[in-house]
Amino acid sequence: MAPNDLESRLHERPPTSRNESVHKNILLTSHGRPPWYGEDGKVLTDAFVIGVAGGSASGKTFVAEQILRKAEHLPSVVIMSQDSFYNRLSPEQVKIAFENKHDFDHPNALDSKLFASCLADLKSCKQVNVPRYSFVKHQREDERQYIYGAAIIIVEGIMAMHDPDLRALYDLKVCFSLPLACNFFFLSF
């Protein structure tokens, strides 16, 4: 192509429809997030994971969302809530949950193996399908949330520090400790 042809092409009006386009559309695909580089110039292969734990109404979700807002200029920052990993409940357990008698604060209420597996995969820049939990139905839903290529993962939950397999995946651990009276005060709103 002659230089004048290139110059004239730069000033052409872009096509207004697909049929008018001269060039074939190109789909760019990726196998994960773009590489990040450490201070030594080497490619970082794992996502950075922040674990945030504390009692009910201690500010975990608020702080996780603030970190997300402050890091909005970074690619692929996600919040992963332990609430997504509550076990499926039997019909009898659902009935008890609707009576507010099911103990969701017990470690056995969570599928810790699935939680650790999803986090390990996401940390190593693999795709994961995170379960969704419905507090309206008191049940884990069949639909899952697809997450892929996170650079920073914020994990939050009341038992986020309980499981040693989860703790081993955190690069930074944040724990909130409030007097119980404060938690009850905030829960009353």
N, C-alpha and C positions, 0 to 999 in steps of 0.2 A: 504494500500500500504506500503510495507516495505521500510525502509529508503534508501536501496540500489537502489530500483526501482525508487524512487523519484530523487535520485542523477543521475541516468542514463537518466531519462526523461529531466533533466535540460540541458543536453549536446546534446540532439537530434537535428538533422537538422530540421528546420521548414518545414512544407509541402510546396511544390512548386505549387500545384494546389488545387482547391476546392475539387476535388474528393479524393485527398490524405489526406485531413484533417480528423482527428479522432474526433474532437470536433465540435459540432454544433456552428455556429456563434451566438453571443449574441448581440442583439441590446439594447443599453442603451438609455433610453428616459428621458427627463427632463420636468418638468412643470415650466420652467423659469430658470433664472440665479442662480448660486450657491449663498448661502446667504453671505452677507457681515456683518461684525460685527462692532458696534460702540465702542467708547472708554470704555464704560461701560460693554462691552462683550455681549450685547444684539443684536439679529439679526435685521438688518435694513430692513424694508419691502418696502420702496420706493426708486426709483432711484433718483439720484441727478441731478437736472435740472439747466442748465446755460442758461439764456436768453441773447442774444447778439443783440443789436439794433443800428441803425445809418442810416445816409443818404446813397444814392447810392454811391458806390466807396469809402466808408469810411474805409473799411478794415474788415468788419464783417466776411465775408467768410474766409479771410486769417487768422484772429485770431482764428476762430472756427477750421480751419484745423490745426493750430499750437497747440491748446489745444489737439486735437485728436492725433497728433504726439507725444506730450509729455506724453500722457496718454496711449500710445500703450501697455504698460505692464499690464494695467488693463483690465479685461474682459468686453466686450460689451459696448464700447463707440460709440455712434452714433450722427450724425449731422442731425437735422430735419430742413429743410429750409421752410420758409413761402411761397416760390415760388410754392411749391407743392400744396398749398391750394387756388390758384386762382380759382375763379368761372368758371364754364363752360360758354362759350360765345355763343351767338346766331350767325347765319350766318352774320347778319348785323354788330354785334360787332366785329367779326373776320375781316371783311372787313375794319372797322375803325382801328383795331389794326395793320393791314398790312400797313395802311397809317400813322402809328405812331401817331395816334390821340386818342387812347384809354388811359384813365388814370389808369394805373396799380398801381399808388401810392396812390390811394384813399382807405380808409378802406373798402368801399363797394365792392372793387374788390376781396376781400378775403372771403372765406367761414370760418368765424371766429368760428362758432359753431363746425364745423367738426374739425378744427385745435385744439381747446381746448379739444374736446372729445378724439381725438387721443392722444394728449399729456397726458391727465389725465389717460387714460388707460395704456399708455406706462410707465408713472411714477409709477403706481401701479403694474408694472411688468406683465402686460397683453400683449398679442400680438395685433398688429395693422396692418392694411393695408393702407399705406399712398398713397394718389393719386400721380400721376406723371403728370407734366405739360410740354408740348412741346412748347418751344419758337419758334421753326421752324413753327409749325402749329398755334400758338397762341391759344391753346386749351388744356384743361385737357384731358388726355388720359384715355382709359378704363382700361388699365393695372395699377396695383398698386404694391407698394413695400412692402413686408412683413417684419416687424421688430418685434423682440421678445426678451424679457429678457434683455433689456438694463440696465446697472448699472449707466451709466452717459449719459445724453441726453443734447446735445448742440443745442439750438434753435436759428436760426439766420434769420433776416429779417428786412426790413426798418420799419415795423410796429409791431415788436415783442413785444413792450411794450405798444401798443395802447389798446388792449383789457384787461379789468380787470380780466376776467376769466383766461387768459393766465398768466398775471402777478402774480396771486395768486399761480400758479404752480411752479414758479421759486424759486430756493434756492439761486441763485446768479444772480444778474442783472448787465449787462455791457452795457453802452451806449457810442457811439462814437459821438462826436460833432466836426465837422470840418468846417472851413469857406467854404461857398458855392463855392468860386473860386477854392479851392483845389479839391472838388468833381468834378467840371467840368474839371479840369486839368487831373485828373486820368481817367475820362470817355473818354477823347480824345485819349487814347492809344489803 
